[in-house]
Amino acid sequence: MTSIDTAAPVTVRGVAENAGTGVGQIFFQESWQAGALIVLGIAVYSLPMAAMTVAGTLIATASARLVGLPTAHGLQGYCGALVGAAAWATFGDPWPAALATVLGAAACPAVTRALAWLLALVPSSAGSLSVLTAPFCVVSGIVALLAAAIAPGPAAAVAAPVAGDPLPLLGVAVLTGVSQVVLVESWLGGLLMLAGLFVANWRVGVAGLVGSLLGTLTALMASAGAATLTAGLAGYSPCLTAIGLACVFLRPGPLAWVLAAVGAVATVGVQALLALTPVPVYTWPFILTTWAMLLICRRWRG
């Protein structure tokens, strides 16, 4: 999720590969194969959601091209993909979800440019921070708040504490944590997405798995509700934090993995704090924790 200099050619193959890499970039992977497995993981949960995800990727990429932003490597598509997935998760109905996908994904490049400008103002000795998935959070957060204001849903039930031995459900919770990165509650979907990460880079697959595991175990030790754990809600942001720190932003090595583990655990605390606010959480815990860890590391290095 870094800046690029050239745009991909407009061909059928180019569009298809850009859609795949756009989805893959949700997990920082420039890999259409990974993107295809991620879409497949969404499809086993919901075909319309998978369609909205692909549509969001294409719309955001086309919108970026119209405003003159570079579109190669899928870097303008991943937030649009998440907006499409979130639109279906929010509405569950084709027409409002489609409208939210079109408008939201089209707005993502402009929001990305604005956030990149703001982040460039943050003092840093090693360059500006990446926007990560913040454009998606901003756009889909506004959509979710508007939807709740227009048609409020029932109050969320309080999750029950874990009863008995939760270890048999740990594998389900960890895999579902991977799938919840794209708002999917499916261990099978998570398994397919994790396979896509391993296809792209085995280190990324390991980081994603370890991040979701650490997030789930941390929430378990904090006596999180069984529904939260089995739904994967404790694992998805730590999954992204671990990938970002271990495989993308820090110098490769043992220290990067240690910091990734620390970041994954810290992400759970950030998520718990954000859950107390009216702002839709989405991937904000991953974003805020990763930004904080990078700023701390840069300051420490001088």
N, C-alpha and C positions, 0 to 999 in steps of 0.2 A: 504494500500500500504506500508506494512512494511515487514521486513525480516522474514523468517520462517525457520524451522529446519528440516522438513521432506518432502518427496516427495509423491505425491499421487500415489496409485497403478495403474498399467496399465491395466484397464478393460474397456469394452465398456461403462458401467455406469460411471466409473471414468472419462473417456474422455469426455462424454457428460456433466457431472456436472462441470468438469473443464472448459469446453468451456463456459458454462453458467456463472460460477463465474468469469471467465476471463473478460467477457463483463460487468458483474455487478461491477467489480472493477474499471471500468472507473469512476463510481460515488462512489468509496470507499466501495462498498457493496459485502461482501462474501455471495452471494445469487444467486443460479442458477435460482430461480423464477424471481428475478429482472432482471437477464440477459436475460431470455427468453422474458420478456415483452419489454426489450430494443431492442432486435433483431426483435420482432414483430413490434415495432415502426419504425424501419428502413425499414422493409419489406413493410409496407403500402406506403412508399415513393419510394422504389426501391428494388425489389427482388435481382438483381445482387449485389447491395451494401450490403445487408444483408448477402449474401453468402460470399462476400469478407471479411466482418467483422468476421464471424465465422471462415473462413479459416485462417485469420490472427491470431486469438486467438490460434488455434490449431498448426499452424506453429511455432509461437513464443514459445509456451510451449514445443513443441518437440525439438526445437533448444536449449532451456535452459536445457532440460534434457540431450542432447548430450554433452553439455559443463560442466555438473556436477552441475548446479544450481538447488536449490529446486523449485519445481513446484506446490506444494499444494496451495489451497486457491485461485487459479486463479491469483496470483501475478506476474506471468511471461506472462500472456495472454492479459492484458488490453491494453498495448501499441501496441501489434500486431493487436488487434482488431481495434484500431484507425487507424493504418497504412493501413489496408484493406479498411476501410471506406474512408480514404483520397485518396487512389489509385483510387477508382471508381469516387470520386468527381473530381479528377484531370483529368482523361483520359476519363471516360464515355464510354470506349470501352473494351470488355472483355480481349483481349490478352495483351495489355500493362498494364492494371490494374492488371491482374493476375500475370504478371511478377514482377511488383512493389510490389505486396502483398507478394509474395514468398520471394523475396530477402530482402525487407524491414523488414518484420516480423521476418525472420531468423536472421537479424542483431540486432534486438532489445535487446536480452539478453546481448550481448557483449557491446552495448552502455549503457545499464542499469548498468552493472558492472563498466564501466569506469566512468560514471557520479557519481555513489555512492562513488567511490574512491576519486573523486575530492571534493565532498560535505563533505566527512569525514575530509577534511583538513580545513574546515571553523571552526574557533574557536566558540565553543558553550558550555555553561554550562549544557546543557540538552540533549546531544547526537547530532548526525549528522542529517542533513535535509534529508527528503525523496526526491527521484528523481521525484516523482509525474508523470506527463505525458511528462516530458522533453525528454525521449528517442524517443517517437513518434514525437515530434516537430522536433528533430534533423534529424531523418530518413526521415520523410515525407517532411520536409523543403528542404532537398537535392534533393529529387525526384521532388518536385514542381519546384525548380530552374532549374534543368536539363531539365524538360519538357518544361518550358518557353523558355529556351535557344535554344532547338531543334526546337520547333514549337510555336513561340510567338502568343498569342491570341490577340483579339482586346482590345483596352484600355477600362478600366472599366468606365462606365458612372458615372457622378457625381449625387449622390442622391438628389432628390428635397426636400426642406424643407416641414415639415408637414403642410398641408393646412386644414383649418376647424377644426373640433373637432376630435382629435385623440383618445379619450377615447373609442369609440366603438371597435377600433382595439387593445386596450391594452391587452385584454385577449388572442387574437391570437398571439400578439408579445411575451407575456410572455411564453406561451406554446411552441412557436416556438424557443424561447431562450433555453428552456430545450433540445429540439431536436437538436439544433445546436451544442451541446456538441459533438455529433457524426456526424457533418456535414450534418445533415438532415434539410431541410426547410419544416416542416409540423407541423401544430398545432395538428393534430390528432396523429402523431408520438410522439410529445412531451407529449400529454395527456397519451398515453400508457406508455411512459418511466417514467413519474411522478407517474403513478399508480404502476409501478415496485418499485420505491423508497419508496412509502408508504407501499407496501407489505413487503419490507425489514425492514423498521424502520420508523415510522411516523415522528420522529424528522428530519430524513434525507429528507423526502418528503417536510416537511414544510421549511427546510433550502433551498432546491433547488428552491422551488417556490418563497420564499422571495428574494433569491439572484437574480433570473431572473427578478423579479418585480422591485427591487431596481436598477438593471443595466439599465432596460428599462426606468424607470422614470428619472434616472440621465441623460441618453442620450437625452431623450425628453426635459428636462429642458435646456440642452446644445444645443438645436435646431438641433439635428441630423436629417439626411434625413429620409423621410418616408420609403424608401426602406430598409434602415438599420434597422429601428425599426420593421417593419412587417416581415422582414426576420429573426428576432431573433438574429441578430448579436451583439446587445448590451447586451443580457442576458446570453449568454452561459458561458462565463468565470466568471462573478459574481455568477452564479449558483454554479459552482464548488468551488469558493472561500468561499462562505457561508457554503457549506457542510463541507469543510475541516476544517474551523475554528470553526464552531459551534458544529460539531458532531464527529470530528476525533482527531485533534491535541491539542486542548485546554481543560482544565479541564471543565467538564460540569457545566453550571450555567448561570445566567443572564449576567455576564461579557463576556462569550464566545459568546453569541448572539449579544451583543453590538459590540464587535470586529469583528464579522462576518459581521454585517451590514456596519461597517466602511470599512472593506476590500472589500466588494462587490462594494461599491461606488467608492473606490480608483481604483479598477480594470478597471473601465470605462476609467479613465484618463490614466492609463498605456496602455490600448488598443489603445487609440487615439494617443499616442506617438509612439507606435510600428507601427501603420498604416502609419507613415511617412517614415519608412525604407523599403528597398527592401526585408527584411526577411519575409517569410510567417508567419502571426500572429498565426494561430492555437490557442493553449491554453497557449501560453507564458504569456498573461496578468494574468491569474490565477496563473501560476507557480511563476512568479516574485513577485506578490503581496503577495501570501501566504508565500513565503520564507521571504520576508521583514517583514511581520507582526509577524512571528514566531521569527525571530531574535530580533525584537524590544521587544517583550514580554519576551523573555529569558533574555535580557539585563536588562530590567526593574525589573525583579524578582531577578536579581543579580546572 
